[in-house]
Amino acid sequence: MTSAPSEGAITLHRNDLPDNVTFTGSVAVDTETMGLNPHRDRLCLVQLSAGDGTAHLVQIIPTSLGGKGYDCPNLKRVLADPSITKIMHFARFDVAILQHALGITVSPVVCTKIAARLVRTFTDRHGLAALCRDMLGVELSKQQQTSDWGAKELKPEQLAYAASDVLYLHALWDKMSALLDREGRRELAQACYDFLPARARLDLLGYEDPDIFSHRA
């Protein structure tokens, strides 16, 4: 097994991406929040990687802690750029929190979790750690998943965990993309990805439960 990346692969930026950090083609994206309710829980960190072994972590610091809050034009520009494909895992949540917090439309998007559910029907193991282990031989630690991401100073262990969630997404997407082609489900996956910004808006409006696609009365 390959271990998670070292701290040397991580660059932390406070409040926004610097002007000299740009992405073309595709970028792996993940988020850390105070919880799983976009209306209640604030966005704390956005992780990005070009698939080059480096993770750029943008810490969103609220004005009450001396930061700029959601005033992050460079980050917004990357996430909303229609020429850059955003690679995510469980994009439904990440797209929702980014659209709600930053006031942008995040598109186009591909999601490795949706791909896994479409092509790995022989298992119910679709989490990022399981997929990285099974398909890339990479062991990810999830110890910091439920730590306090709202702290003004994040611990090195938190940064390493956050970085690991994007550093392998390009490689994982390559594997998933090949499986979508093999199983003839590329077109279906793309339809799901195209719908993600609207699905996120439905979730934000409260249509997660009851789901408007459900037959339940």
Phi, psi and chi 1 to 4 in degrees:
 res  aa     phi    psi   chi1   chi2   chi3   chi4
   1 MET       -  145.1  -70.6  -72.4 -176.3      -
   2 THR   -92.9  134.7  -58.1      -      -      -
   3 SER   -80.6  167.5   61.4      -      -      -
   4 ALA   -64.2  161.4      -      -      -      -
   5 PRO   -67.1  156.8   24.9  -34.1      -      -
   6 SER   -81.6  168.2   66.4      -      -      -
   7 GLU   -63.9  -21.0  -67.8  178.4   35.1      -
   8 GLY   -65.1  -17.3      -      -      -      -
   9 ALA   -88.8    6.8      -      -      -      -
  10 ILE  -116.6  132.4  -57.4  167.4      -      -
  11 THR  -123.5  121.7  -56.1      -      -      -
  12 LEU   -96.6  129.1  177.6   65.4      -      -
  13 HIS  -118.0  135.0  -50.0  -74.7      -      -
  14 ARG   -97.7  128.4  -62.5 -178.3 -173.9  -84.7
  15 ASN    81.0  -36.2  -61.1  -56.0      -      -
  16 ASP  -166.6  163.3 -162.8    5.4      -      -
  17 LEU   -68.5  141.3  -80.3  172.0      -      -
  18 PRO   -70.6  161.1   22.9  -30.9      -      -
  19 ASP   -60.7  -29.3  -66.9  -20.2      -      -
  20 ASN   -87.6    2.2   64.1  -15.3      -      -
  21 VAL  -101.1  111.7  175.3      -      -      -
  22 THR  -129.9  162.4   58.9      -      -      -
  23 PHE  -135.0  147.0  -61.0   90.5      -      -
  24 THR  -135.1  148.6   57.9      -      -      -
  25 GLY    81.5  -71.8      -      -      -      -
  26 SER  -152.8  156.7   63.1      -      -      -
  27 VAL  -146.8  133.2   58.7      -      -      -
  28 ALA   -78.7  136.3      -      -      -      -
  29 VAL  -135.4  139.0  179.9      -      -      -
  30 ASP  -146.9  166.9 -169.6   45.0      -      -
  31 THR  -134.7  156.3   64.1      -      -      -
  32 GLU  -125.5  136.5  -56.4  -60.7  -21.0      -
  33 THR  -134.0  174.8   64.4      -      -      -
  34 MET   -77.9  -11.7  -72.1  -63.2  -67.7      -
  35 GLY   177.5 -167.6      -      -      -      -
  36 LEU  -106.8   13.2  -61.5  179.0      -      -
  37 ASN  -110.1  105.4 -176.2  -28.3      -      -
  38 PRO   -59.9  -27.1  -22.9   33.6      -      -
  39 HIS   -78.0  -23.9  -66.6  -71.9      -      -
  40 ARG  -105.7  -37.6  177.3 -165.3   65.2 -163.5
  41 ASP  -105.2  126.3  -57.1  -42.9      -      -
  42 ARG   -80.0  153.2   65.5  179.9  172.5   90.6
  43 LEU   -75.3  127.2  174.4   65.8      -      -
  44 CYS  -111.5  -34.5  -58.5      -      -      -
  45 LEU  -149.1  139.7 -166.3   72.5      -      -
  46 VAL  -123.8  124.3 -179.6      -      -      -
  47 GLN  -105.3  138.7  -54.5   98.4  -82.0      -
  48 LEU  -137.8  145.7  -53.6  101.2      -      -
  49 SER  -148.3  141.0  176.6      -      -      -
  50 ALA   -86.1    3.2      -      -      -      -
  51 GLY    82.9   16.9      -      -      -      -
  52 ASP  -104.9   13.0   57.2   -0.9      -      -
  53 GLY    90.4   -0.4      -      -      -      -
  54 THR  -117.4  135.9  -62.9      -      -      -
  55 ALA  -112.0  131.4      -      -      -      -
  56 HIS  -104.0  118.5  -67.0  -86.2      -      -
  57 LEU  -108.6  120.3  -82.0   52.5      -      -
  58 VAL  -104.3  112.3 -179.4      -      -      -
  59 GLN   -87.3  121.9 -173.5  178.8   12.6      -
  60 ILE   -90.6  104.9  -53.3  -63.8      -      -
  61 ILE  -102.3  122.5  -56.2  173.1      -      -
  62 PRO   -66.1  157.3   22.2  -31.2      -      -
  63 THR   -61.9  -28.2   55.6      -      -      -
  64 SER   -66.3  -18.5   60.5      -      -      -
  65 LEU  -108.2   15.1  -65.1  177.9      -      -
  66 GLY    90.1    7.9      -      -      -      -
  67 GLY   -95.0 -164.9      -      -      -      -
  68 LYS  -109.0    7.9  -63.7 -177.0  178.2  179.8
  69 GLY    61.4 -132.6      -      -      -      -
  70 TYR   -93.2   19.5  -63.7  133.1      -      -
  71 ASP   -84.5   82.5 -179.5   16.3      -      -
  72 CYS  -138.8   72.1   44.7      -      -      -
  73 PRO   -61.1  -36.3   19.9  -31.7      -      -
  74 ASN   -67.4  -42.2  -69.8  -20.7      -      -
  75 LEU   -63.5  -45.9  176.9   62.4      -      -
  76 LYS   -59.1  -39.6  -68.2  178.9 -177.6 -179.4
  77 ARG   -62.5  -43.1 -168.4  175.4  -56.9  113.1
  78 VAL   -64.7  -47.1  169.1      -      -      -
  79 LEU   -69.2  -28.5  -65.4  173.2      -      -
  80 ALA   -95.2   -5.2      -      -      -      -
  81 ASP   -66.6  116.7 -170.0  -26.7      -      -
  82 PRO   -70.6   -9.5   25.4  -33.8      -      -
  83 SER   -91.3   -5.1   72.1      -      -      -
  84 ILE  -114.6  120.2  -58.8  174.4      -      -
  85 THR   -80.8  126.8  -61.9      -      -      -
  86 LYS   -92.3  119.5  -84.8   62.8   72.9  172.5
  87 ILE   -96.3  121.6  -54.9  171.9      -      -
  88 MET  -133.5  165.6  -59.7  178.6  173.7      -
  89 HIS  -122.3  122.3 -174.3   80.2      -      -
  90 PHE    60.5   59.4 -168.1   37.5      -      -
  91 ALA   -63.8  -24.8      -      -      -      -
  92 ARG   -54.6  -43.7  179.8  174.7  173.2  177.3
  93 PHE   -75.2  -47.5  175.2   78.9      -      -
  94 ASP   -62.3  -41.2  -68.2  -41.0      -      -
  95 VAL   -63.3  -41.6  168.9      -      -      -
  96 ALA   -63.1  -48.3      -      -      -      -
  97 ILE   -67.5  -37.0 -169.2   69.1      -      -
  98 LEU   -69.1  -42.5  -70.7  168.3      -      -
  99 GLN   -66.7  -39.5  -67.8 -169.8  161.7      -
 100 HIS   -69.4  -46.0  177.4   67.7      -      -
 101 ALA   -75.9  -40.2      -      -      -      -
 102 LEU   -99.7  -10.5  -56.4 -176.9      -      -
 103 GLY    68.7   36.2      -      -      -      -
 104 ILE  -126.9  167.6   58.2  174.4      -      -
 105 THR  -102.7  121.7  -63.8      -      -      -
 106 VAL   -94.0  107.5 -179.5      -      -      -
 107 SER  -165.3  148.1  179.6      -      -      -
 108 PRO   -78.4  158.0   29.9  -34.7      -      -
 109 VAL  -134.4  144.2  174.1      -      -      -
 110 VAL  -124.1  152.1  -63.8      -      -      -
 111 CYS  -130.9  120.3  176.7      -      -      -
 112 THR   -69.8  -25.9   53.3      -      -      -
 113 LYS   -72.1  -42.8 -172.5  162.6 -168.1  172.3
 114 ILE   -60.7  -44.7  -70.6  174.5      -      -
 115 ALA   -58.7  -43.3      -      -      -      -
 116 ALA   -62.4  -41.1      -      -      -      -
 117 ARG   -67.7  -28.9  -70.8 -173.2  179.1  -83.5
 118 LEU   -78.7  -32.6  -72.5  173.8      -      -
 119 VAL  -114.9  -19.2  -61.7      -      -      -
 120 ARG  -105.2   58.9  -72.8  169.7   54.8   88.9
 121 THR   -76.0   -3.2   51.5      -      -      -
 122 PHE   -85.1   -1.1   51.5   83.2      -      -
 123 THR  -147.6  159.2  179.2      -      -      -
 124 ASP  -106.8   15.7   60.1   -2.8      -      -
 125 ARG   -94.6   91.6  -66.0  164.8   57.8   83.9
 126 HIS  -118.7    9.2  -55.3  -60.0      -      -
 127 GLY   -69.4  158.8      -      -      -      -
 128 LEU   -61.4  -43.1 -177.7   60.0      -      -
 129 ALA   -62.0  -43.4      -      -      -      -
 130 ALA   -65.1  -41.8      -      -      -      -
 131 LEU   -66.7  -42.1  -68.4  175.8      -      -
 132 CYS   -64.2  -37.8  -76.5      -      -      -
 133 ARG   -66.7  -48.3 -177.6 -175.0  -52.9  113.7
 134 ASP   -73.7  -36.4  -66.6  -10.8      -      -
 135 MET  -105.4  -22.8  -55.8 -168.1   71.3      -
 136 LEU  -118.9  -10.5  -58.6  177.2      -      -
 137 GLY    68.8   28.4      -      -      -      -
 138 VAL  -110.9  130.7  172.2      -      -      -
 139 GLU   -99.7  116.2 -164.5   71.1   42.4      -
 140 LEU  -101.9  139.1  -60.6 -175.5      -      -
 141 SER   -90.9  135.1  170.5      -      -      -
 142 LYS  -111.9   19.5  -71.3  -65.2 -178.9 -179.7
 143 GLN   -63.6  -31.1  -72.8 -174.5  -25.0      -
 144 GLN   -94.4    6.8  -63.2  -63.8  -39.1      -
 145 GLN   -57.0  -39.6 -172.6  171.0   29.2      -
 146 THR  -105.8   25.6   56.0      -      -      -
 147 SER   -80.3  174.9   60.5      -      -      -
 148 ASP   -81.5   99.7 -179.8    9.2      -      -
 149 TRP   -82.5   -6.7  -66.6  101.4      -      -
 150 GLY   -87.6   -3.0      -      -      -      -
 151 ALA   -65.0  145.9      -      -      -      -
 152 LYS   -67.1  -35.9 -172.4  172.4 -178.2  178.9
 153 GLU  -110.7  115.5  -60.7  -65.7  -28.0      -
 154 LEU   -89.0  144.6  -62.4  176.3      -      -
 155 LYS   -77.5  152.3  -62.8  179.5  -66.4 -175.3
 156 PRO   -53.7  -36.1  -26.3   34.8      -      -
 157 GLU   -65.2  -35.7  -65.5   83.6    1.7      -
 158 GLN   -67.2  -43.1  -72.1  177.7  -66.1      -
 159 LEU   -63.3  -41.1  -59.0 -177.8      -      -
 160 ALA   -64.5  -41.9      -      -      -      -
 161 TYR   -62.5  -48.1  162.5   80.4      -      -
 162 ALA   -61.5  -40.3      -      -      -      -
 163 ALA   -64.5  -39.0      -      -      -      -
 164 SER   -63.3  -22.7   70.3      -      -      -
 165 ASP   -74.6  -12.2  -82.7   -6.3      -      -
 166 VAL  -120.8  -21.0  -68.4      -      -      -
 167 LEU   -65.4  -23.8  -75.2  172.8      -      -
 168 TYR  -109.2    2.1  -57.9  106.9      -      -
 169 LEU   -67.8  -34.7  -81.2 -178.6      -      -
 170 HIS   -63.0  -46.8  -81.8   82.5      -      -
 171 ALA   -64.2  -40.0      -      -      -      -
 172 LEU   -66.7  -41.1 -175.7   58.7      -      -
 173 TRP   -62.9  -37.9  171.0 -117.8      -      -
 174 ASP   -57.7  -43.6  -73.7  -15.9      -      -
 175 LYS   -64.6  -45.9  -63.3  -79.2 -170.7 -179.9
 176 MET   -66.6  -39.3  -73.2  -61.0  174.1      -
 177 SER   -60.5  -42.3 -174.3      -      -      -
 178 ALA   -64.2  -38.1      -      -      -      -
 179 LEU   -69.1  -36.8  -73.2  177.0      -      -
 180 LEU   -61.0  -40.4  -73.1  170.1      -      -
 181 ASP   -67.2  -43.8  -73.0  -25.0      -      -
 182 ARG   -60.5  -39.6 -169.6 -170.3   79.9  179.9
 183 GLU   -92.9    3.3  -61.6  -57.1  -45.9      -
 184 GLY    68.2   32.4      -      -      -      -
 185 ARG  -120.6   18.5  -69.0  177.6 -179.0  162.3
 186 ARG   -61.7  -47.3  161.8   81.1   61.2 -177.9
 187 GLU   -64.1  -40.6 -174.8  176.7  -13.2      -
 188 LEU   -65.0  -42.6  179.7   58.4      -      -
 189 ALA   -61.0  -42.8      -      -      -      -
 190 GLN   -63.6  -37.4 -171.1   59.3   54.2      -
 191 ALA   -62.8  -38.9      -      -      -      -
 192 CYS   -64.1  -43.1  -66.2      -      -      -
 193 TYR   -65.3  -40.5  -58.2  149.7      -      -
 194 ASP   -63.2  -28.1  -68.9  -16.7      -      -
 195 PHE   -84.1  -12.9 -179.6   60.7      -      -
 196 LEU   -56.9  -44.7  -82.9  167.8      -      -
 197 PRO   -59.5  -38.1  -26.2   36.5      -      -
 198 ALA   -71.4  -38.9      -      -      -      -
 199 ARG   -61.2  -40.1  174.2   70.8  -97.5 -171.6
 200 ALA   -63.4  -41.0      -      -      -      -
 201 ARG   -64.5  -38.8  -72.1 -164.3  -67.5  -88.3
 202 LEU   -61.3  -44.1  -72.6  169.5      -      -
 203 ASP   -59.9  -43.3  -71.2  -16.6      -      -
 204 LEU   -66.5  -27.7  -69.1  168.7      -      -
 205 LEU   -82.9   -3.7  -75.3  170.7      -      -
 206 GLY    97.4    9.8      -      -      -      -
 207 TYR   -90.0   18.7  -73.8  111.1      -      -
 208 GLU   -72.2  -38.7 -176.3  174.4    6.2      -
 209 ASP  -148.1  110.6 -174.6   22.0      -      -
 210 PRO   -77.6  144.9   29.2  -35.4      -      -
 211 ASP   -76.8  131.4 -166.8  -44.0      -      -
 212 ILE   -67.6  -14.4   64.6  170.3      -      -
 213 PHE   -89.1   -5.1  -62.4   98.9      -      -
 214 SER   -80.7  147.1  172.7      -      -      -
 215 HIS   -81.9   -9.2 -177.5   57.5      -      -
 216 ARG   -61.4  136.9 -175.1  176.2   57.9 -178.2
 217 ALA   -67.0      -      -      -      -      -
